[in-house]
């Protein structure tokens, strides 16, 4: 038993050393902020597409922040009301009217969801079709819960122009105030960058592609070259699917982080975050039982074994566990600091990983029951994709 414990301990140590030095520096979030560039001079239009379904609580903040951009005179906002049951459309229109900018905001009543499309992508598609009439130079695809810093759009345009990028996106700062959010939101972003290292995404020689769907700037020409949204219409993880399509068609992709633009979506409980994770986790594993088993084994060895070793009475095994856990905390520390949490939160990553494992298993069961990808009253990832009641 001690022999296998030693092997497991060495394995964990090697894994964390490799992640620290050979995974594109994914953990160093401070390196992913926007570079200092001259302010972009935007002569053409930037069309902003906001798909919104039952977002009356946050849509006003998103619209207001976009109308307060430093390049607001070159922005037109298209809010696609995806058959909301609340006052989303009214709130969006009233917000623009109160700011005297009704001319800059178009609210589009979304049509019935077409077969084969996810709800969000169908809403975005409708917005793009209207935006094309204005011949914009860029499309900004953003979520209804995003509060954009005044210079956010100009910064993204400057990045795209300076590096000739076809798609540039920010991982915005997610809401992180409740215990559940402090426990799980920083790990969520950490795991995202682990899967999609920004330095690899920016490298045209690598196939790795990813984007953060809350805030994506894309050139219309690149979108058409990638097959438009039609080519990814059924994807649940639509942001990364779009990035793959753009990069796969010869485009350049940039992914970064920002502390200034943030999400206003609040996750007040562990259950709400679990629902968010379970919506896409099994889809990320391509609905494969073998990949699910492999992920559970890999995550257990990487995150949970160090804790088990620390608790053993064998001092050598415990030392291996402490070293692995220490490297884990060191790797996680920049994300903890980014969210301005107490340093002790850096020790909580293995426990958060255990929670994510349970959510992933739950995601698989939801898929098998025909309720995969459930969001805003729709199950969009499963053997059936139908409207469901109760949300």
HELIX and SHEET records of a PDB file:
HELIX    1   1 UNK A    2  UNK A   22  1                                  21    
HELIX    2   2 UNK A   29  UNK A   32  5                                   4    
HELIX    3   3 UNK A   59  UNK A   67  1                                   9    
HELIX    4   4 UNK A   72  UNK A   74  5                                   3    
HELIX    5   5 UNK A   88  UNK A   98  1                                  11    
HELIX    6   6 UNK A  102  UNK A  104  5                                   3    
HELIX    7   7 UNK A  119  UNK A  131  1                                  13    
HELIX    8   8 UNK A  132  UNK A  134  5                                   3    
HELIX    9   9 UNK A  152  UNK A  163  1                                  12    
HELIX   10  10 UNK A  179  UNK A  195  1                                  17    
HELIX   11  11 UNK A  198  UNK A  202  1                                   5    
HELIX   12  12 UNK A  220  UNK A  225  1                                   6    
HELIX   13  13 UNK A  229  UNK A  232  5                                   4    
HELIX   14  14 UNK A  238  UNK A  248  1                                  11    
HELIX   15  15 UNK A  270  UNK A  278  1                                   9    
HELIX   16  16 UNK A  281  UNK A  284  1                                   4    
HELIX   17  17 UNK A  289  UNK A  299  1                                  11    
HELIX   18  18 UNK A  300  UNK A  304  3                                   5    
HELIX   19  19 UNK A  305  UNK A  310  1                                   6    
HELIX   20  20 UNK A  315  UNK A  338  1                                  24    
HELIX   21  21 UNK A  343  UNK A  348  5                                   6    
HELIX   22  22 UNK A  349  UNK A  368  1                                  20    
SHEET    1   A 8 UNK A 105  UNK A 109  0                                        
SHEET    2   A 8 UNK A  75  UNK A  81  1                                        
SHEET    3   A 8 UNK A  46  UNK A  52  1                                        
SHEET    4   A 8 UNK A 138  UNK A 143  1                                        
SHEET    5   A 8 UNK A 215  UNK A 218 -1                                        
SHEET    6   A 8 UNK A 167  UNK A 173 -1                                        
SHEET    7   A 8 UNK A 253  UNK A 263  1                                        
SHEET    8   A 8 UNK A 146  UNK A 147 -1                                        
END                                                                             
